[in-house]
Amino acid sequence: MKTALKLSLLALIGAAPLALIANTASAAIVCNEAGDCWHVHRDYSYPPEAHIIIHPDNWRWHSGDHYVWREHQGRGYWHDGEWKDF
């Protein structure tokens, strides 16, 4: 009985980090035409006038590119330096 309990506990401990990884795997980087970028964790349909470009989470800008991180909570986008909810 002790051996079965130990094996169950080890399996649970080993699976915990995988559960954490699975929760953070879905993300994207979104940028507007002004170079403001932020992370999103859902797929949103942005209005055409927002001029949004969606990149995968591992996307990085190159040296000399003019981008800046502007994180924000909620559903919306940056436009002319202001957060627009939708």
N, CA, C and O of each residue as an XYZ file, in Angstrom:
344
protein
N       0.813     -1.194      0.000
C       0.000      0.000      0.000
C       0.857      1.258      0.000
O       0.533      2.229     -0.684
N       1.927      1.249      0.747
C       2.796      2.416      0.804
C       3.428      2.703     -0.548
O       3.568      3.862     -0.937
N       3.808      1.657     -1.262
C       4.442      1.835     -2.559
C       3.466      2.465     -3.561
O       3.841      3.367     -4.310
N       2.232      1.996     -3.572
C       1.233      2.548     -4.490
C       0.968      4.023     -4.171
O       0.826      4.836     -5.085
N       0.903      4.363     -2.913
C       0.686      5.752     -2.506
C       1.850      6.640     -2.934
O       1.647      7.752     -3.420
N       3.074      6.140     -2.748
C       4.262      6.899     -3.153
C       4.291      7.119     -4.659
O       4.610      8.213     -5.123
N       3.958      6.077     -5.426
C       3.947      6.208     -6.884
C       2.874      7.208     -7.339
O       3.099      7.992     -8.262
N       1.734      7.174     -6.700
C       0.675      8.128     -7.043
C       1.104      9.552     -6.742
O       0.851     10.465     -7.528
N       1.747      9.737     -5.616
C       2.224     11.062     -5.232
C       3.285     11.570     -6.196
O       3.271     12.740     -6.578
N       4.208     10.690     -6.593
C       5.244     11.078     -7.548
C       4.642     11.458     -8.894
O       5.093     12.410     -9.531
N       3.628     10.722     -9.329
C       2.969     11.029    -10.602
C       2.283     12.389    -10.534
O       2.329     13.162    -11.491
N       1.652     12.676     -9.412
C       0.991     13.958     -9.236
C       1.984     15.107     -9.233
O       1.750     16.139     -9.862
N       3.089     14.930     -8.530
C       4.133     15.961     -8.483
C       4.749     16.161     -9.863
O       5.046     17.293    -10.244
N       4.944     15.102    -10.604
C       5.522     15.197    -11.941
C       4.591     15.849    -12.938
O       5.056     16.485    -13.883
N       3.278     15.709    -12.755
C       2.310     16.272    -13.700
C       2.022     17.746    -13.433
O       1.543     18.439    -14.331
N       2.293     18.240    -12.247
C       1.975     19.625    -11.893
C       2.650     20.650    -12.809
O       1.976     21.570    -13.270
N       3.950     20.530    -13.091
C       4.567     21.515    -13.997
C       3.966     21.494    -15.398
O       3.892     22.536    -16.048
N       3.538     20.330    -15.873
C       2.913     20.245    -17.197
C       1.596     21.000    -17.223
O       1.260     21.626    -18.228
N       0.857     20.948    -16.146
C      -0.402     21.687    -16.074
C      -0.150     23.188    -16.127
O      -0.916     23.914    -16.760
N       0.889     23.661    -15.488
C       1.215     25.088    -15.515
C       1.630     25.533    -16.911
O       1.252     26.615    -17.359
N       2.400     24.707    -17.593
C       2.838     25.032    -18.957
C       1.641     25.093    -19.891
O       1.568     25.978    -20.743
N       0.709     24.174    -19.745
C      -0.460     24.134    -20.619
C      -1.312     25.389    -20.460
O      -1.924     25.831    -21.433
N      -1.371     25.967    -19.281
C      -2.178     27.157    -19.059
C      -1.571     28.397    -19.691
O      -2.314     29.325    -20.010
N      -0.278     28.461    -19.885
C       0.366     29.662    -20.412
C       0.770     29.539    -21.873
O       1.401     30.451    -22.406
N       0.431     28.454    -22.529
C       0.917     28.211    -23.882
C       0.195     29.037    -24.942
O       0.764     29.295    -26.003
N      -1.026     29.452    -24.687
C      -1.804     30.152    -25.687
C      -1.649     31.662    -25.529
O      -2.239     32.256    -24.627
N      -0.869     32.275    -26.392
C      -0.677     33.721    -26.336
C      -0.250     34.213    -27.713
O       0.195     33.439    -28.560
N      -0.393     35.483    -27.910
C       0.057     36.107    -29.151
C       0.535     37.510    -28.826
O       0.201     38.067    -27.781
N       1.309     38.065    -29.719
C       1.759     39.447    -29.603
C       1.015     40.243    -30.663
O       0.990     39.869    -31.836
N       0.416     41.332    -30.239
C      -0.366     42.174    -31.135
C       0.297     43.544    -31.196
O       0.680     44.101    -30.167
N       0.432     44.082    -32.400
C       1.026     45.408    -32.579
C       0.121     46.243    -33.482
O      -0.553     45.720    -34.370
N       0.121     47.544    -33.235
C      -0.588     48.447    -34.139
C       0.423     49.093    -35.086
O       1.626     48.854    -34.980
N      -0.069     49.898    -35.995
C       0.832     50.490    -37.000
C       1.781     51.519    -36.403
O       2.776     51.874    -37.036
N       1.493     52.009    -35.188
C       2.379     52.971    -34.523
C       3.528     52.276    -33.790
O       4.453     52.940    -33.323
N       3.475     50.934    -33.686
C       4.542     50.193    -33.026
C       4.262     49.849    -31.574
O       5.151     49.352    -30.883
N       3.043     50.102    -31.088
C       2.656     49.694    -29.739
C       2.324     48.207    -29.783
O       1.525     47.771    -30.611
N       2.940     47.425    -28.888
C       2.727     45.986    -28.869
C       2.296     45.535    -27.479
O       2.704     46.120    -26.476
N       1.473     44.496    -27.424
C       1.013     43.934    -26.159
C       0.670     42.468    -26.373
O       0.497     42.018    -27.506
N       0.575     41.725    -25.271
C       0.227     40.306    -25.319
C      -1.284     40.119    -25.179
O      -1.944     40.843    -24.433
N      -1.811     39.157    -25.891
C      -3.211     38.751    -25.730
C      -3.241     37.244    -25.528
O      -2.358     36.526    -25.999
N      -4.256     36.775    -24.828
C      -4.383     35.343    -24.545
C      -5.633     34.751    -25.168
O      -5.998     33.611    -24.883
N      -6.281     35.523    -26.011
C      -7.455     35.062    -26.754
C      -7.391     35.636    -28.156
O      -6.691     36.616    -28.408
N      -8.126     35.017    -29.064
C      -8.250     35.553    -30.421
C      -9.392     36.558    -30.448
O     -10.531     36.219    -30.128
N      -9.092     37.780    -30.824
C     -10.103     38.824    -30.943
C     -10.219     39.248    -32.396
O      -9.260     39.150    -33.162
N     -11.384     39.711    -32.761
C     -11.583     40.323    -34.077
C     -11.476     41.824    -33.899
O     -12.365     42.455    -33.327
N     -10.397     42.390    -34.386
C     -10.166     43.824    -34.250
C     -10.839     44.566    -35.395
O     -10.921     44.042    -36.506
N     -11.326     45.785    -35.138
C     -11.924     46.556    -36.233
C     -10.852     46.924    -37.259
O      -9.696     47.136    -36.893
N     -11.219     47.001    -38.523
C     -10.229     47.299    -39.565
C      -9.479     48.607    -39.343
O      -8.302     48.707    -39.692
N     -10.138     49.611    -38.770
C      -9.481     50.906    -38.563
C      -8.397     50.855    -37.490
O      -7.638     51.811    -37.334
N      -8.315     49.735    -36.740
C      -7.285     49.599    -35.708
C      -5.915     49.284    -36.314
O      -4.891     49.514    -35.671
N      -5.883     48.765    -37.536
C      -4.634     48.421    -38.229
C      -3.738     47.549    -37.339
O      -2.594     47.905    -37.056
N      -4.271     46.415    -36.908
C      -3.599     45.501    -35.989
C      -2.903     44.386    -36.751
O      -3.433     43.854    -37.726
N      -1.710     44.043    -36.292
C      -0.964     42.897    -36.816
C      -0.790     41.915    -35.666
O      -0.332     42.298    -34.590
N      -1.150     40.655    -35.882
C      -1.045     39.622    -34.850
C       0.147     38.735    -35.167
O       0.270     38.205    -36.271
N       1.026     38.583    -34.179
C       2.233     37.776    -34.313
C       2.170     36.596    -33.333
O       1.454     36.670    -32.334
N       2.903     35.514    -33.601
C       2.988     34.432    -32.614
C       3.740     34.889    -31.368
O       4.462     35.886    -31.408
N       3.575     34.171    -30.270
C       4.160     34.565    -28.985
C       5.682     34.634    -29.024
O       6.276     35.365    -28.232
N       6.324     33.902    -29.912
C       7.790     33.905    -29.966
C       8.337     34.972    -30.927
O       9.544     35.021    -31.167
N       7.472     35.817    -31.473
C       7.908     36.881    -32.385
C       8.712     37.925    -31.622
O       8.370     38.284    -30.495
N       9.772     38.404    -32.239
C      10.601     39.466    -31.652
C      10.909     40.485    -32.741
O      11.120     40.122    -33.898
N      10.932     41.751    -32.369
C      11.322     42.753    -33.353
C      12.835     42.790    -33.460
O      13.543     42.323    -32.568
N      13.325     43.347    -34.552
C      14.754     43.404    -34.825
C      15.353     44.722    -34.345
O      14.641     45.708    -34.157
N      16.631     44.726    -34.155
C      17.338     45.937    -33.758
C      17.057     47.034    -34.784
O      17.162     46.802    -35.989
N      16.710     48.196    -34.322
C      16.401     49.303    -35.218
C      14.923     49.445    -35.520
O      14.494     50.491    -36.006
N      14.118     48.398    -35.239
C      12.669     48.515    -35.414
C      12.115     49.424    -34.326
O      12.682     49.513    -33.237
N      11.031     50.084    -34.615
C      10.461     51.048    -33.665
C       9.184     50.485    -33.040
O       8.072     50.855    -33.416
N       9.372     49.587    -32.082
C       8.265     49.003    -31.331
C       8.471     49.280    -29.848
O       9.594     49.510    -29.400
N       7.376     49.257    -29.089
C       7.441     49.441    -27.647
C       6.362     48.565    -27.001
O       5.265     48.413    -27.538
N       6.696     47.992    -25.838
C       5.719     47.197    -25.093
C       4.766     48.130    -24.368
O       5.201     49.052    -23.678
N       3.476     47.899    -24.519
C       2.438     48.655    -23.815
C       1.370     47.657    -23.364
O       0.296     47.570    -23.959
N       1.677     46.918    -22.318
C       0.746     45.905    -21.839
C      -0.510     46.555    -21.273
O      -0.461     47.666    -20.745
N      -1.627     45.858    -21.388
C      -2.895     46.339    -20.846
C      -3.813     45.155    -20.626
O      -3.821     44.212    -21.417
N      -4.585     45.201    -19.555
C      -5.556     44.152    -19.277
C      -6.853     44.433    -20.026
O      -7.203     45.588    -20.266
N      -7.539     43.401    -20.380
C      -8.853     43.556    -21.000
C      -8.817     43.441    -22.501
O      -7.773     43.221    -23.114
N      -9.989     43.597    -23.072
C     -10.166     43.447    -24.513
C     -10.177     44.820    -25.166
O     -11.026     45.657    -24.859
N      -9.245     45.043    -26.053
C      -9.163     46.324    -26.736
C      -7.881     46.438    -27.525
O      -7.250     45.434    -27.854
N      -7.496     47.674    -27.828
C      -6.281     47.914    -28.614
C      -5.803     49.338    -28.371
O      -6.570     50.198    -27.939
N      -4.539     49.574    -28.651
C      -3.954     50.912    -28.539
C      -4.181     51.662    -29.844
O      -3.998     51.115    -30.932
N      -4.585     52.928    -29.718
C      -4.762     53.791    -30.886
C      -4.442     55.226    -30.470
O      -5.072     55.770    -29.563
N      -3.470     55.831    -31.131
C      -3.032     57.202    -30.811
C      -2.690     57.365    -29.331
O      -3.019     58.382    -28.720
N      -2.030     56.361    -28.761
C      -1.571     56.437    -27.375
C      -2.648     56.193    -26.337
O      -2.384     56.333    -25.142
N      -3.854     55.834    -26.752
C      -4.944     55.564    -25.815
C      -5.459     54.152    -26.010
O      -5.496     53.637    -27.128
N      -5.857     53.530    -24.905
C      -6.442     52.184    -24.952
C      -7.923     52.310    -25.313
O      -8.675     53.025    -24.651
N      -8.325     51.611    -26.361
C      -9.726     51.603    -26.818
C     -10.341     50.253    -26.483
O      -9.961     49.231    -27.056
N     -11.294     50.250    -25.552
C     -12.016     49.017    -25.233
C     -13.000     48.687    -26.349
O     -13.539     49.575    -27.010
N     -13.219     47.394    -26.541
C     -14.307     46.977    -27.451
C     -14.899     45.689    -26.958
O     -15.826     45.160    -27.572
